[in-house]
């Protein structure tokens, strides 16, 4: 596990609005205008949150005409699940059972 990458993901997720955005995007791709209907903040604030999520490798974006569409990066989903499983495991693969250097 790359602890720095995992930590960066967790930091980006550790804000209630961004966590809600991730939850919304777990249903599929959404336009920024559709995401905004779930919040009481402005479009520039949404852009700020989306940039943080993109920088952390959680969200992908594509501009189609005048609309920005967002979706969860499939690599994020896979990596996050693997890292969380690895972090919480208590079997022979646990870091505490590995030889120390």
Backbone as a printed PyTorch tensor [residue, N CA C, xyz], in Angstrom:
tensor([[[  0.8470,  -1.1800,   0.0000],
         [  0.0000,   0.0000,   0.0000],
         [  0.8900,   1.2400,   0.0000]],

        [[  0.5150,   2.1990,  -0.7930],
         [  1.2170,   3.4820,  -0.8040],
         [  0.4820,   4.3980,   0.1630]],

        [[  1.0480,   4.5370,   1.3530],
         [  0.3700,   5.2730,   2.4180],
         [  0.1030,   6.7290,   2.0560]],

        [[  1.0270,   7.3740,   1.3540],
         [  0.8300,   8.7850,   1.0090],
         [ -0.3710,   8.9550,   0.0800]],

        [[ -0.4750,   8.0990,  -0.9350],
         [ -1.6130,   8.1830,  -1.8610],
         [ -2.9280,   7.9230,  -1.1390]],

        [[ -2.9310,   6.9120,  -0.2750],
         [ -4.1410,   6.5680,   0.4730],
         [ -4.5250,   7.7180,   1.4010]],

        [[ -3.5320,   8.3020,   2.0470],
         [ -3.7670,   9.4410,   2.9330],
         [ -4.3310,  10.6370,   2.1620]],

        [[ -3.8070,  10.8860,   0.9640],
         [ -4.3160,  11.9840,   0.1340],
         [ -5.7870,  11.7650,  -0.2210]],

        [[ -6.1420,  10.5180,  -0.5310],
         [ -7.5480,  10.2050,  -0.8200],
         [ -8.4150,  10.4750,   0.4050]],

        [[ -7.9490,  10.0050,   1.5570],
         [ -8.7280,  10.1830,   2.7830],
         [ -8.8850,  11.6570,   3.1370]],

        [[ -7.8270,  12.4410,   2.9490],
         [ -7.9100,  13.8790,   3.2250],
         [ -8.9560,  14.5400,   2.3400]],

        [[ -8.9620,  14.1820,   1.0670],
         [ -9.9410,  14.7620,   0.1410],
         [-11.3570,  14.3600,   0.5210]],

        [[-11.5160,  13.1570,   1.0420],
         [-12.8390,  12.6520,   1.4080],
         [-13.3010,  13.1550,   2.7730]],

        [[-12.3750,  13.6780,   3.5670],
         [-12.6700,  14.0370,   4.9570],
         [-13.3570,  15.3940,   5.0840]],

        [[-14.2600,  15.6720,   4.1900],
         [-15.0550,  16.8990,   4.2180],
         [-16.4670,  16.4690,   3.8320]],

        [[-17.4640,  16.7920,   4.6420],
         [-18.8140,  16.2630,   4.4120],
         [-19.3860,  16.5050,   3.0160]],

        [[-19.1780,  17.6780,   2.4520],
         [-19.7170,  17.9470,   1.1150],
         [-19.0480,  17.0770,   0.0570]],

        [[-17.7320,  16.9000,   0.1680],
         [-17.0320,  16.0630,  -0.8070],
         [-17.4340,  14.5990,  -0.6540]],

        [[-17.6570,  14.1650,   0.5650],
         [-18.1180,  12.7920,   0.7840],
         [-19.4980,  12.5930,   0.1520]],

        [[-20.3560,  13.5950,   0.2700],
         [-21.6840,  13.5150,  -0.3520],
         [-21.5630,  13.4970,  -1.8770]],

        [[-20.6370,  14.2680,  -2.4230],
         [-20.4130,  14.2640,  -3.8710],
         [-19.9930,  12.8670,  -4.3270]],

        [[-19.0980,  12.2370,  -3.5880],
         [-18.6730,  10.8720,  -3.9180],
         [-19.8680,   9.9310,  -3.8780]],

        [[-20.7060,  10.0840,  -2.8710],
         [-21.9060,   9.2530,  -2.7600],
         [-22.8120,   9.4580,  -3.9810]],

        [[-23.0080,  10.7030,  -4.3780],
         [-23.8300,  10.9900,  -5.5600],
         [-23.2320,  10.3650,  -6.8180]],

        [[-21.9160,  10.4790,  -6.9710],
         [-21.2610,   9.9530,  -8.1650],
         [-21.1750,   8.4320,  -8.1630]],

        [[-21.3980,   7.8130,  -7.0190],
         [-21.3930,   6.3460,  -6.9840],
         [-22.5620,   5.7860,  -7.7970]],

        [[-23.5510,   6.6300,  -8.0930],
         [-24.7040,   6.2250,  -8.9150],
         [-24.4110,   6.3660, -10.4030]],

        [[-23.3240,   7.0490, -10.7480],
         [-22.9600,   7.2420, -12.1510],
         [-22.5690,   8.6760, -12.4390]],

        [[-22.2460,   8.9370, -13.6790],
         [-21.8070,  10.2580, -14.1260],
         [-22.9030,  11.2990, -13.9120]],

        [[-22.4800,  12.4850, -13.4640],
         [-23.4250,  13.5880, -13.2620],
         [-22.8380,  14.8850, -13.7920]],

        [[-23.7080,  15.7150, -14.2920],
         [-23.3590,  17.0670, -14.7050],
         [-23.2070,  17.9260, -13.4440]],

        [[-22.3310,  18.9170, -13.5050],
         [-22.1560,  19.8160, -12.3620],
         [-23.4850,  20.4340, -11.9430]],

        [[-24.3180,  20.7670, -12.9170],
         [-25.6120,  21.3860, -12.5910],
         [-26.4910,  20.4290, -11.7790]],

        [[-26.4120,  19.1340, -12.0530],
         [-27.1890,  18.1520, -11.2870],
         [-26.6250,  17.9630,  -9.8800]],

        [[-25.3130,  17.9990,  -9.7590],
         [-24.6920,  17.8870,  -8.4320],
         [-25.1050,  19.0800,  -7.5750]],

        [[-25.0980,  20.2630,  -8.1720],
         [-25.4330,  21.4930,  -7.4360],
         [-26.8270,  21.4640,  -6.8220]],

        [[-27.7550,  20.7420,  -7.4180],
         [-29.1220,  20.7080,  -6.8790],
         [-29.1820,  20.0600,  -5.4990]],

        [[-28.1350,  19.3630,  -5.1080],
         [-28.0960,  18.6760,  -3.8140],
         [-27.4160,  19.5080,  -2.7230]],

        [[-26.9910,  20.7190,  -3.0660],
         [-26.2310,  21.5350,  -2.1220],
         [-26.7570,  22.9670,  -2.0710]],

        [[-26.3820,  23.6470,  -1.0010],
         [-26.7130,  25.0620,  -0.8230],
         [-25.4800,  25.9290,  -1.0090]],

        [[-24.6600,  25.6320,  -2.0000],
         [-23.5060,  26.4780,  -2.2680],
         [-23.4290,  26.7790,  -3.7600]],

        [[-22.5210,  27.6830,  -4.1030],
         [-22.4260,  28.2010,  -5.4700],
         [-21.6260,  27.2690,  -6.3840]],

        [[-21.7030,  27.5620,  -7.6740],
         [-20.9440,  26.8000,  -8.6640],
         [-19.4390,  26.9260,  -8.4310]],

        [[-18.9030,  28.1160,  -8.0990],
         [-17.4690,  28.1940,  -7.8100],
         [-17.0480,  27.3120,  -6.6220]],

        [[-17.9170,  27.1900,  -5.6250],
         [-17.6080,  26.3200,  -4.4850],
         [-17.5940,  24.8660,  -4.9320]],

        [[-18.5350,  24.4880,  -5.7840],
         [-18.5320,  23.1230,  -6.3200],
         [-17.2480,  22.8730,  -7.1060]],

        [[-16.8490,  23.8220,  -7.9260],
         [-15.6090,  23.6800,  -8.7030],
         [-14.4130,  23.4620,  -7.7930]],

        [[-14.3730,  24.1840,  -6.6810],
         [-13.2930,  24.0230,  -5.7050],
         [-13.2650,  22.5870,  -5.1700]],

        [[-14.4250,  22.0800,  -4.7670],
         [-14.4960,  20.7140,  -4.2460],
         [-14.1000,  19.6980,  -5.3190]],

        [[-14.5550,  19.9130,  -6.5450],
         [-14.2600,  18.9630,  -7.6160],
         [-12.7750,  18.9500,  -7.9560]],

        [[-12.1220,  20.0940,  -7.8980],
         [-10.6840,  20.1430,  -8.1630],
         [ -9.9160,  19.3460,  -7.1170]],

        [[-10.3300,  19.4410,  -5.8680],
         [ -9.6830,  18.6690,  -4.8030],
         [ -9.8850,  17.1750,  -5.0430]],

        [[-11.1000,  16.7790,  -5.4030],
         [-11.3860,  15.3650,  -5.6610],
         [-10.6330,  14.8630,  -6.8930]],

        [[-10.4930,  15.6960,  -7.9040],
         [ -9.7340,  15.3070,  -9.0900],
         [ -8.2470,  15.1650,  -8.7690]],

        [[ -7.7110,  16.1180,  -8.0280],
         [ -6.2860,  16.0810,  -7.6740],
         [ -5.9510,  14.8280,  -6.8670]],

        [[ -6.8870,  14.3780,  -6.0390],
         [ -6.6710,  13.1790,  -5.2220],
         [ -6.8860,  11.8940,  -6.0240]],

        [[ -7.2870,  12.0140,  -7.2860],
         [ -7.4860,  10.8330,  -8.1150],
         [ -8.8060,  10.1240,  -7.8790]],

        [[ -9.7640,  10.8330,  -7.2980],
         [-11.0540,  10.2310,  -6.9580],
         [-12.0650,  10.4190,  -8.0830]],

        [[-12.0260,  11.5730,  -8.7190],
         [-13.0310,  11.9500,  -9.7170],
         [-12.3600,  12.2710, -11.0500]],

        [[-13.0370,  11.9180, -12.1210],
         [-12.6380,  12.2920, -13.4790],
         [-13.6760,  13.2860, -14.0020]],

        [[-13.2670,  14.0930, -14.9860],
         [-14.1840,  15.0950, -15.5400],
         [-13.9960,  15.2130, -17.0420]],

        [[-15.0790,  15.6060, -17.7010],
         [-15.0350,  15.8700, -19.1410],
         [-16.0310,  16.9760, -19.4550]],

        [[-15.5580,  17.9410, -20.2060],
         [-16.4370,  19.0380, -20.6170],
         [-17.1250,  18.6390, -21.9210]],

        [[-18.4420,  18.7120, -21.9120],
         [-19.2490,  18.4160, -23.0950],
         [-20.0840,  19.6530, -23.3900]],

        [[-19.6880,  20.3770, -24.4150],
         [-20.3550,  21.6500, -24.6930],
         [-20.0660,  22.6200, -23.5630]],

        [[-21.1190,  23.1550, -22.9830],
         [-20.9240,  24.0790, -21.8570],
         [-21.0100,  23.3770, -20.5080]],

        [[-21.2530,  22.0750, -20.5100],
         [-21.4400,  21.3250, -19.2680],
         [-20.2150,  20.5030, -18.9000]],

        [[-19.9520,  20.4620, -17.6170],
         [-18.8710,  19.6480, -17.0660],
         [-19.5080,  18.4110, -16.4440]],

        [[-19.0750,  17.2310, -16.8800],
         [-19.5860,  15.9740, -16.3280],
         [-18.4990,  15.3260, -15.4760]],

        [[-18.9310,  14.7370, -14.3720],
         [-18.0110,  14.1090, -13.4260],
         [-18.4240,  12.6650, -13.1770]],

        [[-17.4430,  11.8240, -12.8720],
         [-17.6950,  10.4400, -12.4880],
         [-16.5470,   9.9670, -11.6130]],

        [[-16.7940,   8.9100, -10.8500],
         [-15.7420,   8.3360, -10.0180],
         [-14.7410,   7.6120, -10.9060]],

        [[-13.4720,   7.8260, -10.6370],
         [-12.4140,   7.1370, -11.3710],
         [-12.4500,   5.6580, -10.9890]],

        [[-12.6180,   4.7510, -11.9450],
         [-12.6500,   3.3210, -11.6180],
         [-11.3980,   2.8450, -10.8830]],

        [[-10.2460,   3.4630, -11.1820],
         [ -9.0130,   3.0990, -10.4660],
         [ -9.1080,   3.4810,  -8.9940]],

        [[ -9.7510,   4.6200,  -8.7050],
         [ -9.9470,   5.0180,  -7.3120],
         [-10.7740,   3.9720,  -6.5820]],

        [[-11.8660,   3.5440,  -7.1920],
         [-12.7530,   2.5770,  -6.5380],
         [-11.9780,   1.3120,  -6.1970]],

        [[-11.2410,   0.7880,  -7.1660],
         [-10.4610,  -0.4390,  -6.9590],
         [ -9.3820,  -0.2350,  -5.8930]],

        [[ -8.5930,   0.8220,  -6.0430],
         [ -7.4860,   1.0790,  -5.1210],
         [ -7.9800,   1.3550,  -3.7110]],

        [[ -9.0410,   2.1430,  -3.5880],
         [ -9.5550,   2.4730,  -2.2620],
         [-10.0410,   1.2210,  -1.5430]],

        [[-10.7690,   0.3690,  -2.2580],
         [-11.2490,  -0.8760,  -1.6490],
         [-10.0780,  -1.7620,  -1.2310]],

        [[ -9.0720,  -1.9000,  -2.0970],
         [ -7.9100,  -2.7320,  -1.7810],
         [ -7.1450,  -2.1770,  -0.5830]],

        [[ -6.9090,  -0.8710,  -0.5730],
         [ -6.1590,  -0.2630,   0.5260],
         [ -6.9020,  -0.3780,   1.8480]],

        [[ -8.2070,  -0.1660,   1.8160],
         [ -8.9940,  -0.2740,   3.0420],
         [ -8.9810,  -1.7050,   3.5500]],

        [[ -9.1380,  -2.6600,   2.6490],
         [ -9.0830,  -4.0730,   3.0350],
         [ -7.7180,  -4.4170,   3.6190]],

        [[ -6.6640,  -3.9550,   2.9720],
         [ -5.3050,  -4.2250,   3.4430],
         [ -5.0570,  -3.6090,   4.8170]],

        [[ -5.5470,  -2.3960,   5.0080],
         [ -5.3430,  -1.6950,   6.2740],
         [ -6.0510,  -2.3850,   7.4360]],

        [[ -7.2150,  -2.9510,   7.1770],
         [ -8.0370,  -3.5200,   8.2480],
         [ -7.9080,  -5.0310,   8.3920]],

        [[ -7.0530,  -5.6520,   7.6110],
         [ -6.9560,  -7.1050,   7.6820],
         [ -6.1650,  -7.5410,   8.9120]],

        [[ -6.5300,  -8.6900,   9.4000],
         [ -5.8550,  -9.2490,  10.5760],
         [ -5.4550, -10.6910,  10.2840]],

        [[ -4.9460, -10.9220,   9.0710],
         [ -4.5320, -12.2730,   8.7120],
         [ -3.0220, -12.3080,   8.4980]],

        [[ -2.5320, -13.3520,   7.8790],
         [ -1.0900, -13.5180,   7.6890],
         [ -0.4820, -12.4240,   6.8140]],

        [[ -1.2820, -11.7680,   5.9890],
         [ -0.7720, -10.7010,   5.1220],
         [ -0.6840,  -9.3520,   5.8390]],

        [[ -1.1340,  -9.2910,   7.0800],
         [ -1.1010,  -8.0490,   7.8590],
         [  0.3420,  -7.5820,   8.0310]],

        [[  0.5470,  -6.2880,   8.0350],
         [  1.8900,  -5.7180,   8.1580],
         [  2.5960,  -6.1660,   9.4440]],

        [[  1.8270,  -6.4260,  10.4830],
         [  2.4430,  -6.8410,  11.7490],
         [  3.0610,  -8.2380,  11.6570]],

        [[  2.6860,  -9.0240,  10.6510],
         [  3.2390, -10.3650,  10.4630],
         [  4.3790, -10.3860,   9.4560]],

        [[  4.6310,  -9.2720,   8.8100],
         [  5.6960,  -9.2120,   7.8130],
         [  7.0300,  -8.9630,   8.4990]],

        [[  8.1030,  -9.4610,   7.8770],
         [  9.4480,  -9.2810,   8.4360],
         [  9.8040,  -7.8020,   8.4350]],

        [[ 10.4040,  -7.3540,   9.5180],
         [ 10.8290,  -5.9560,   9.6070],
         [ 12.2030,  -5.8080,   8.9870]],

        [[ 12.4080,  -4.6910,   8.2850],
         [ 13.7050,  -4.4360,   7.6390],
         [ 14.6340,  -3.7390,   8.5870]]])
